Amino acid sequence: MKPFSKPIYITRPLLPNREAVYRKIDEIFDSQWLTNNGPQHKHFEKVLVDYLQVSQLSLLNNGTSALQLACQALRLSGEVITTPFTFAATPHVLYWNNIKPVFCDIEENSWNIDPDKIESLITPSTSAILPVHVFGNPCNTESIKKIAERYGLKVIYDASHCFGIKINGQGIGTFGNISTFSFHATKIFNTIEGGALTCNDPTIKMRVDLAKNFGFQGEESVIVPGINAKMNEFQAAVGLLVLNIIEAEMEKRKKLTRIYQERLNEIKGITFLDKIDKKVDYNYYNFVIRVNKDKYGKSRDELYEELKKYNVFARKYFYPLCSEFQCYKNYPSSSSENLPIAEKVSAEVLSLPLYGNLTDGEVNKICDLISLIGVKLQ
Ligand code: T4K
């Protein structure tokens, strides 16, 4: 089979209509207001509260800042229990807040933090749990809530992959004390760089809004040692435009996901997360497979390398585990004995290209390649 004539990346940013962007730029130029809670920002924040069905929302310059400010707003300290199967930002924000990340193993069938393994990691220093709804598949929020209540812990959900997801019709950003979102270019919904923090408590929003603007209350009073984590007017304007096309993008990705599921179901040793709960309105952000070498004939790494030869750039999200990073690998909770499932899953997962502008034909060809590569080595 011939390689693709152009590189097929894991994703491409969802871009609004160019003319519409130019009109927004005109609005921003006319207003001469570029950042610091300008008209685009105010409008975007309001419409996003409705879209995400949350009660409180603060816009921020990226998803990492959202996590960073969540730790500050909840006054976390000591240790926080989190998953190693996530992007580097999740444990890094704990470290930057002088908090020790404690890694907990994940569930075999959801790839999210395993609630049954959280309790044994709780110590007198534990202040919170920081689960990630990995790839938009919601965590077991009921069990996590019960543990948090029993031990008096806070819960921050890293919902970076969850734009627009609802559980039983309820916005995913309403679970836990705080949820954080990433609007990075590679996410299904983007503001180039950007993010948001959502919660149910207006006091938390007030703390975050103060902290993201150096702690200023009015012109002359600084009441907390804040930082600069503001979203600017260009980012907010892009967000407003992308919001108009997000539903269509989700529909396109849903259709492509169905092709992947139908085609890959036929291939021995290739499985995927098809267990997204029926009660969940999913966003089809990405499509991730798991490769069983014994049954498929090739390892995940071999498949990844072979696909590259055909100009397909799949990605090993999330490999290595955060617990395997140089900076965390000596933590007691990073030991292999503590993380057997996470280590296995991380070595077998592969994110495949998924974005609205991908064609049915391209997805079918990727499936043909996966089939061919497996057969070739059996
Ligand atoms: N928590 C979780 C669970 C997260 O996944 C993330 C971010 C965060 C927190 C932090 O949120 P932010 O502070 O980033 O808002 C990417 C993203 O940079 C990162 O946002 C994301 N997670 C992570 C999963 O993926 P890389 O280093 O893998 O991206 P990169 O630059 O290799 O891009 C991937 C592919 O996307 C490229 O091969 C081609 C395509 N691409 C990328 C960009 C930037 C484009 O076509 N156009 C573009 O502009 O981290």
Boltz pocket constraint, residues with backbone or C-beta under 6 A from the ligand:
constraints:
  - pocket:
      binder: B
      contacts: [[A, 9], [A, 10], [A, 11], [A, 12], [A, 13], [A, 62], [A, 63], [A, 64], [A, 65], [A, 86], [A, 87], [A, 89], [A, 90], [A, 132], [A, 158], [A, 160], [A, 161], [A, 181], [A, 182], [A, 183], [A, 184], [A, 185], [A, 186], [A, 194], [A, 195], [A, 313], [A, 317]]
      max_distance: 6.0
